[in-house]
């Protein structure tokens, strides 16, 4: 947790002012019982009304000064904690942006959301509580000192009670800490289930799986609630146990204090003041108890956030990274193997060359490794063995920024962001002129449907492009990739939601717009790749066939089977 305190450093002035104002408030609170004792001893018992008035006015003045101290502490502690949380949240978010796909697979989306929200809010509350809770230890120490000035005998009883209170607090917190670790993990699960449900709500509705999703969320929510209740039970013992100990000590103090008063050794006003100090300590120790519980919860959150901040991306630029390597777009796979888990290879000994200007199509059954293969080109993952090079340079020796800005990628799932259609198309090139935007949209066969909308390119899209069809989303995604005029274009099954005619027009436009670019097309429909310069068929992570359509129809039984099954031409034979 200490390492995260660096985020308070820019706000050290207001961080320092908060406890200083609290010292002012505590000082005024410690004066009140003494002033009250004076009113009782010198005013009420002596019948001196002037003393009562004068001391009463002084008590009001002291209370007002204490109010200023409390208000100042609240303002400064809130400001410091909010700024701390803002900077920390930004830092964690920036760190997540550097993560590779492998890092993201490690943390999962639901866990990262919890860490960016609930965990940081927990630390924010911790900072605010600590800056304000200096009141509790100061009030405890001050009350004990003031109690000794009134009566040493009674103060000894008082002083013996306080260590017992802290021992009890220690054992309660020791049992609470492990429980809060589990609570945060259960909250991760709730967020994960919620995120999956909201992202796939249309699938849920289409397959009438609302009851199943309700049960799934209910189980995750129930697990979280059960552990949260378990932690709350431990915390709930805090106040009753402390109250029992303090009330017991209060009874003892009243027992001996009454005898002192009857014997004339302790004025009534002093006894009242002493009991006020005991009461102040009661509330101060309870606040310390709550603060310790907050610290135990915050320690869990701090560890989880620190885990994110200390995680290094598995993909980083090398010291001598090339910033100008990609020129023509020649891609070479040399005996490439790849694994997600470091154990079983998804790709095995893949070797091929894609020359500049070529269109390379990749076919294969689900799970054959098609998407894994193309993800190695922009270095979304690193190879396990072998190498991927572009224009003669290993992609691991090319700067990630240069590499990825030279490659246009259209993923299987069309990801759009809230904003206008123009915002989404220009995502990779924010300063693009309208003519460039329209040219890319026309090549993707998106211009016509965009212009049919009331606001054209300024039409606002809902979250994830909810107000567009699947085909429209794909075409905007393609336009986004085309706008940057990449040296290498990757289309990962990105025309599956458009009709054959539109797909044909898109491919023709791609050939004209990106004539010199190297294109990789993953497709489920064999009709989409008939004109490709090279077709590779993957099977179980290996290239089982490679060539043009005509060559494969002669030499590859696997390709022939795919062709016949999709186009229904059983009697096609190539000599």
C-alpha positions in Angstrom: 0.0 0.0 0.0 2.9 2.3 0.7 3.9 2.3 -3.0 0.5 3.7 -4.0 0.9 6.7 -1.6 3.1 8.3 -4.3 -0.2 9.3 -5.9 -0.8 11.6 -2.9 2.5 13.4 -3.4 1.2 16.1 -5.9 -1.4 17.0 -3.3 0.8 17.1 -0.2 -0.2 20.6 0.8 -3.9 19.8 1.1 -3.0 16.3 2.5 -1.1 18.1 5.3 -3.8 20.7 5.9 -6.5 18.1 6.6 -4.9 16.7 9.7 -3.8 20.1 10.9 -7.4 21.3 10.8 -8.4 18.1 12.6 -5.8 18.9 15.3 -7.7 22.2 15.7 -11.0 20.5 16.1 -9.7 17.9 18.6 -8.1 20.6 20.7 -11.4 22.4 20.9 -13.2 19.1 21.8 -10.7 18.5 24.6 -11.4 21.9 26.1 -15.1 21.4 26.3 -15.3 19.1 29.4 -12.9 21.4 31.3 -15.1 24.3 30.6 -18.2 22.3 31.6 -16.5 21.3 34.9 -15.9 25.0 35.5 -19.5 25.9 35.0 -20.6 23.1 37.4 -17.9 23.7 40.1 -17.7 27.5 40.0 -21.1 28.4 38.6 -23.8 26.0 39.4 -22.6 24.8 42.9 -21.4 28.3 43.9 -24.4 30.0 42.4 -22.3 32.4 40.3 -24.4 33.2 37.2 -21.8 35.5 35.7 -19.3 32.6 35.6 -22.0 30.4 33.9 -22.6 33.1 31.3 -18.9 33.9 30.6 -17.9 30.3 30.4 -21.0 29.4 28.3 -20.0 32.0 25.7 -16.5 30.7 25.7 -17.8 27.1 25.1 -19.8 28.4 22.1 -16.8 30.1 20.7 -14.7 27.0 21.2 -17.4 24.9 19.5 -17.4 27.3 16.5 -13.6 27.1 16.2 -13.9 23.3 16.3 -16.6 23.4 13.6 -14.2 25.4 11.4 -11.5 22.7 12.0 -13.8 19.8 11.3 -15.2 21.4 8.1 -11.7 22.3 6.9 -10.5 18.7 7.5 -13.5 17.3 5.6 -13.0 19.6 2.6 -9.2 19.0 2.3 -9.4 15.2 3.0 -12.2 14.8 0.4 -10.2 16.8 -2.2 -7.0 14.9 -1.6 -8.7 11.5 -1.7 -10.6 12.3 -4.8 -7.6 13.5 -6.7 -5.6 10.5 -5.4 -8.3 8.2 -6.8 -8.5 10.0 -10.1 -4.8 9.8 -10.8 -4.6 6.2 -9.6 -7.5 5.2 -11.8 -5.9 6.9 -14.8 -2.6 5.2 -14.1 -4.2 1.8 -13.9 -6.2 2.4 -17.0 -3.0 3.5 -18.9 -1.3 0.4 -17.7 -4.1 -1.8 -18.9 -3.8 -0.2 -22.4 -0.2 -1.5 -22.5 -1.2 -5.1 -21.8 -0.9 -7.7 -24.5 -3.7 -10.1 -25.2 -1.9 -12.7 -23.0 -2.0 -10.2 -20.1 -5.7 -9.6 -20.7 -6.3 -13.3 -20.8 -4.7 -13.5 -17.3 -6.8 -10.9 -15.6 -10.2 -11.2 -17.4 -12.4 -8.3 -18.1 -14.6 -8.6 -15.0 -11.6 -8.5 -12.6 -10.2 -5.4 -14.3 -13.5 -3.6 -14.0 -13.6 -4.3 -10.3 -10.1 -3.1 -9.8 -10.7 0.1 -11.7 -13.9 0.8 -9.8 -14.7 -0.9 -6.5 -11.0 -1.3 -5.5 -10.0 2.2 -6.2 -13.1 3.6 -4.5 -12.1 1.5 -1.5 -8.7 3.1 -1.5 -10.2 6.5 -1.9 -12.4 6.0 1.1 -9.3 4.7 3.0 -7.3 7.9 2.3 -10.2 10.1 3.3 -10.8 8.0 6.5 -7.2 8.1 7.5 -6.9 11.9 7.0 -10.0 12.4 9.0 -9.5 9.6 11.5 -6.4 11.2 13.0 -9.1 12.6 15.2 -9.5 9.3 16.9 -5.9 8.6 18.1 -5.4 12.3 19.0 -8.7 12.4 20.9 -7.8 9.1 22.7 -4.3 10.4 23.7 -5.6 13.8 24.6 -8.5 12.5 26.7 -6.2 10.1 28.6 -3.8 13.0 29.4 -6.7 15.3 30.5 -8.1 12.4 32.6 -4.7 12.1 34.4 -4.8 15.9 35.2 -8.2 15.4 36.9 -7.7 12.2 38.8 -4.7 9.8 38.7 -6.5 7.0 40.5 -9.5 7.0 38.0 -7.1 7.5 35.1 -5.2 4.3 35.9 -8.5 2.4 35.5 -9.1 4.2 32.3 -5.5 3.5 31.0 -5.7 -0.2 31.8 -8.9 -0.5 29.7 -7.5 0.9 26.5 -4.8 -1.8 25.7 -7.6 -4.4 26.2 -9.6 -2.7 23.6 -6.8 -2.7 21.1 -6.0 -6.4 21.7 -9.7 -7.2 20.9 -9.5 -5.1 17.8 -6.4 -6.9 16.6 -8.0 -10.3 16.8 -11.2 -9.1 15.1 -9.2 -7.6 12.2 -7.0 -10.6 11.9 -10.0 -12.7 11.2 -11.6 -10.2 8.9 -8.7 -9.7 6.5 -8.7 -13.1 4.7 -12.5 -12.9 4.3 -12.3 -9.6 2.5 -9.8 -11.1 0.0 -12.4 -13.7 -0.9 -15.1 -11.0 -1.0 -13.3 -9.1 -3.7 -12.8 -12.2 -5.8 -16.5 -13.0 -5.5 -17.2 -9.5 -6.7 -14.9 -10.1 -9.7 -17.2 -13.1 -10.6 -20.3 -11.0 -10.3 -18.9 -8.4 -12.6 -17.7 -11.0 -15.1 -21.2 -12.6 -15.3 -22.8 -9.2 -15.6 -20.4 -8.1 -18.4 -21.0 -11.3 -20.4 -24.8 -11.1 -20.0 -25.0 -7.4 -21.1 -22.7 -8.1 -24.1 -24.6 -11.1 -25.2 -28.1 -10.0 -24.2 -29.5 -10.5 -27.7 -28.3 -14.1 -27.7 -29.9 -14.6 -24.3 -33.2 -13.3 -25.6 -33.0 -15.2 -28.9 -32.4 -18.5 -27.1 -34.9 -17.8 -24.3 -32.1 -18.3 -21.7 -33.2 -15.5 -19.3 -34.0 -18.0 -16.6 -30.6 -19.7 -17.0 -28.8 -16.3 -16.9 -30.9 -15.3 -13.8 -29.7 -18.5 -12.1 -26.1 -17.9 -13.1 -26.1 -14.3 -11.9 -28.0 -15.3 -8.8 -25.4 -17.9 -7.9 -22.5 -15.5 -8.4 -24.4 -12.8 -6.5 -25.4 -15.2 -3.8 -21.8 -16.3 -3.3 -20.6 -12.7 -3.0 -23.4 -11.9 -0.6 -22.6 -14.9 1.6 -19.0 -14.0 2.0 -19.8 -10.3 2.4 -22.2 -11.3 5.2 -19.5 -13.4 6.8 -17.1 -10.5 6.8 -19.9 -8.2 8.1 -20.5 -10.6 11.0 -16.9 -10.4 12.1 -17.0 -6.6 11.8 -20.4 -6.5 13.6 -18.7 -7.9 16.7 -16.6 -4.8 16.9 -19.0 -2.4 18.4 -20.8 -4.6 20.9 -17.5 -6.0 22.3 -15.9 -2.5 22.6 -19.1 -1.2 24.1 -19.1 -4.0 26.7 -15.5 -3.3 27.7 -15.9 0.5 27.9 -19.2 0.3 29.7 -17.7 -2.0 32.2 -14.8 0.4 32.8 -17.3 3.3 33.0 -19.2 1.5 35.8 -16.0 1.0 37.7 -15.0 4.6 37.2 -18.4 5.8 38.4 -18.1 3.4 41.4 -14.8 4.8 42.6 -15.5 8.3 41.3 -18.6 8.6 43.4 -16.7 7.6 46.5 -14.1 10.3 45.7 -16.8 12.9 45.3 -18.6 11.9 48.5 -15.2 12.1 50.4 -14.6 15.6 48.9 -11.5 14.6 47.1 -13.1 15.1 43.6 -15.5 17.9 42.7 -18.7 17.0 40.9 -17.8 19.0 37.9 -14.4 17.2 37.6 -16.2 13.8 37.8 -18.5 15.0 35.0 -15.6 16.1 32.9 -13.8 12.8 33.6 -16.8 10.8 32.3 -17.0 13.1 29.3 -13.4 12.2 28.5 -14.2 8.5 28.9 -17.1 8.9 26.5 -14.9 10.7 24.0 -12.5 7.8 24.1 -15.4 5.4 23.7 -16.3 6.9 20.3 -12.7 7.5 19.4 -11.8 3.8 19.9 -14.9 2.7 17.9 -13.7 4.9 15.1 -10.3 3.4 15.3 -11.9 0.0 15.1 -13.8 1.0 12.0 -10.7 2.6 10.6 -8.7 -0.7 11.1 -11.4 -2.6 9.3 -11.2 -0.1 6.4 -7.4 -0.6 6.4 -7.8 -4.4 6.2 -10.2 -4.0 3.2 -8.0 -1.4 1.6 -5.0 -3.6 1.9 -6.8 -6.2 -0.2 -7.7 -3.6 -2.8 -4.2 -2.1 -2.8 -2.6 -5.5 -3.4 -5.0 -6.1 -6.4 -4.3 -2.7 -7.9 -0.5 -3.1 -7.3 -0.7 -6.4 -9.2 -2.0 -4.6 -12.2 0.6 -1.8 -12.0 3.5 -4.2 -11.6 2.5 -6.5 -14.4 4.7 -6.0 -17.3 3.4 -6.5 -20.8 4.5 -9.8 -22.4 5.0 -7.7 -25.6 7.4 -4.8 -25.5 9.7 -3.0 -27.9 13.3 -4.1 -28.1 16.0 -1.6 -27.4 16.9 -1.3 -31.1 13.4 -1.5 -32.5 13.0 -0.5 -36.1 10.7 2.4 -36.8 10.8 2.2 -40.6 10.9 -1.5 -41.4 7.5 -1.9 -43.1 7.7 -0.6 -46.7 6.3 -3.0 -49.3 4.5 -5.5 -47.0 6.2 -8.8 -47.8 5.2 -11.3 -45.0 7.3 -14.4 -44.3 6.4 -17.2 -41.8 9.4 -19.4 -41.1 8.6 -22.6 -39.2 6.2 -20.8 -36.9 4.6 -22.6 -33.9 2.3 -20.9 -31.4 0.6 -21.8 -28.1 -1.7 -19.9 -25.9 -0.9 -21.8 -22.7 2.7 -22.7 -23.4 1.9 -26.4 -23.6 -0.2 -27.5 -26.6 0.6 -25.8 -29.9 -2.3 -24.2 -31.9 0.0 -23.7 -34.9 2.7 -26.1 -35.9 5.6 -25.5 -38.2 3.8 -22.9 -40.5 5.9 -21.7 -43.4 4.9 -19.5 -46.3 5.6 -16.2 -48.1 3.1 -13.5 -49.0 4.5 -11.1 -51.6 3.5 -7.5 -51.8 0.2 -7.0 -53.6 -0.8 -10.6 -53.1 -4.1 -11.7 -51.7 -3.7 -14.7 -49.4 -6.8 -16.5 -48.4 -6.9 -18.8 -45.4 -9.5 -21.6 -45.1 -10.0 -24.3 -42.5 -12.4 -25.8 -40.0 -13.3 -24.0 -36.8 -10.3 -24.3 -34.4 -7.8 -25.0 -37.1 -5.8 -21.9 -36.2 -6.8 -19.3 -38.8 -7.3 -16.4 -36.5 -4.3 -17.3 -34.4 -2.1 -17.2 -37.5 -3.1 -13.7 -38.6 -2.8 -12.4 -35.0 0.9 -13.1 -35.1 1.4 -10.6 -38.0 0.6 -7.4 -36.0 2.2 -9.1 -33.0 -1.0 -9.4 -30.9 0.7 -12.5 -29.7 4.4 -13.7 -30.0 5.4 -16.9 -31.7 6.5 -19.9 -29.5 9.0 -21.0 -32.2 10.2 -19.8 -35.6 9.7 -16.2 -36.8 7.3 -13.9 -38.6 9.1 -11.2 -40.6 7.9 -8.3 -42.7 10.1 -6.9 -45.4 13.0 -9.0 -44.1 12.7 -7.8 -40.5 11.4 -10.0 -37.6 8.2 -8.4 -36.2 9.8 -8.6 -32.8 12.5 -6.2 -34.0 9.9 -3.7 -35.3 8.4 -1.0 -33.0 4.9 -2.0 -32.0 3.5 1.5 -33.0 5.1 1.4 -36.4 4.1 -2.2 -37.0 0.5 -1.8 -36.1 0.0 1.5 -37.9 1.2 -0.3 -41.0 -1.4 -3.0 -40.7 -5.1 -2.7 -41.1 -7.1 -5.3 -39.1 -10.8 -6.1 -39.3 -11.7 -8.6 -36.6 -14.3 -11.3 -36.6 -16.4 -9.4 -34.2 -17.1 -5.8 -35.4 -16.2 -3.5 -32.5 -17.7 0.0 -32.8 -17.6 2.8 -30.2 -20.1 5.3 -29.0 -19.9 8.4 -31.2 -20.6 9.3 -34.8 -20.0 7.1 -37.8 -17.3 9.5 -38.8 -15.6 9.0 -35.4 -15.6 5.3 -35.9 -14.2 5.4 -39.4 -11.5 7.9 -38.5 -10.5 6.0 -35.3 -7.1 5.1 -36.7 -6.6 8.4 -38.5 -8.5 11.2 -36.6 -7.3 14.0 -39.0 -8.6 12.4 -42.1 -10.4 14.7 -44.6 -14.0 14.1 -45.5 -12.9 13.0 -49.0 -10.7 10.3 -47.6 -13.5 9.1 -45.3 -16.0 8.9 -48.1 -13.5 7.1 -50.4 -12.8 4.4 -47.7 -16.6 4.1 -47.0 -17.3 3.7 -50.7 -14.7 0.9 -51.0 -16.3 -0.8 -48.1 -19.8 -0.4 -49.7 -20.8 1.6 -46.7 -21.3 5.1 -48.2 -24.8 4.4 -49.6 -26.4 3.3 -46.4 -24.6 6.0 -44.4 -25.9 8.7 -46.6 -29.4 7.2 -46.3 -29.3 8.0 -42.5 -30.8 11.4 -41.4 -27.4 12.8 -40.2 -25.1 10.9 -42.7 -21.6 10.6 -41.3 -22.6 12.5 -38.2 -25.2 9.9 -37.2 -24.7 8.9 -33.6 -24.1 5.3 -32.9 -25.3 3.6 -29.7 -23.0 1.5 -27.5 -21.2 -1.1 -29.7 -23.2 0.2 -32.7 -26.5 -1.1 -31.5 -28.5 0.8 -34.0 -26.8 -0.9 -37.0 -27.2 -4.3 -38.6 -24.3 -6.8 -38.5 -23.5 -6.2 -42.1 -23.4 -2.4 -41.6 -21.1 -2.8 -38.7 -18.7 -5.0 -40.7 -18.6 -2.5 -43.5 -17.8 0.4 -41.2 -15.1 -1.7 -39.6 -13.6 -2.4 -43.1 -13.8 1.3 -43.9 -11.9 2.1 -40.7 -9.1 -0.3 -41.8 -9.0 1.0 -45.3 -8.8 4.6 -44.3 -5.2 4.2 -43.0 -4.1 2.8 -46.4 -2.2 -0.1 -44.7 0.7 -2.0 -46.3 -0.9 -5.1 -44.9 -4.6 -5.7 -44.6 -6.1 -8.5 -42.5 -9.8 -9.4 -42.9 -10.7 -12.0 -40.3 -14.0 -13.4 -41.6 -15.1 -9.8 -41.7 -17.7 -10.1 -44.6 -19.7 -13.0 -43.1 -22.7 -10.7 -42.5 -22.9 -9.2 -46.0 -24.5 -10.7 -49.1 -22.4 -12.2 -51.8 -23.0 -9.3 -54.2 -21.8 -6.8 -51.7 -18.9 -9.0 -50.7 -17.8 -9.2 -54.4 -18.0 -5.4 -54.8 -15.9 -4.9 -51.6 -13.3 -7.3 -52.8 -13.1 -5.5 -56.2 -12.8 -2.1 -54.5 -10.1 -3.5 -52.2 -8.1 -4.6 -55.3 -8.3 -1.1 -56.7 -7.7 0.9 -53.5 -5.0 -1.3 -52.0 -3.4 -2.6 -55.2 0.1 -2.7 -53.7 -0.9 -3.9 -50.3 -0.7 -7.5 -49.0 -4.1 -8.8 -48.0 -5.0 -11.8 -45.8 -8.5 -13.0 -46.0 -10.0 -15.5 -43.6 -13.3 -16.7 -44.9 -15.9 -19.4 -44.3 -17.3 -19.2 -47.8 -15.1 -20.7 -50.4 -16.8 -18.4 -53.0 -15.1 -15.5 -51.2 -11.6 -16.7 -52.0 -11.7 -18.1 -55.5 -9.8 -15.1 -57.0 -7.1 -15.1 -54.3 -3.5 -15.3 -55.5 -2.8 -17.9 -52.9 -5.1 -20.1 -50.8 -3.9 -21.9 -47.7 -5.9 -24.7 -46.1 -5.3 -25.2 -42.4 -6.0 -28.5 -40.7 -5.1 -29.1 -37.0 -2.7 -26.1 -36.9 -0.8 -27.1 -40.0 -0.9 -26.0 -43.7 -2.2 -29.1 -45.4 -2.6 -27.4 -48.9 -1.4 -24.3 -50.6 -1.9 -22.8 -54.0 -4.3 -21.1 -56.3 -7.9 -22.3 -56.7 -7.1 -24.2 -59.9 -4.0 -25.8 -58.4 -5.9 -26.9 -55.2 -8.7 -28.4 -57.2 -6.2 -30.6 -58.9 -4.0 -31.5 -56.0 -5.9 -31.2 -52.7 -8.6 -33.6 -51.7 -9.4 -31.4 -48.6 -10.0 -28.3 -50.7 -12.0 -30.3 -53.2 -14.2 -31.6 -50.4 -14.8 -28.0 -49.1 -15.6 -26.8 -52.6 -18.1 -29.6 -53.3 -19.7 -29.3 -49.9 -20.3 -25.5 -50.3 -21.0 -25.2 -54.0 -22.6 -28.6 -54.5 -20.6 -29.5 -57.6 -19.8 -33.1 -57.0 -18.7 -33.9 -60.5 -16.1 -31.2 -60.9 -12.8 -32.8 -61.9 -9.6 -30.9 -62.9 -7.2 -32.5 -65.2 
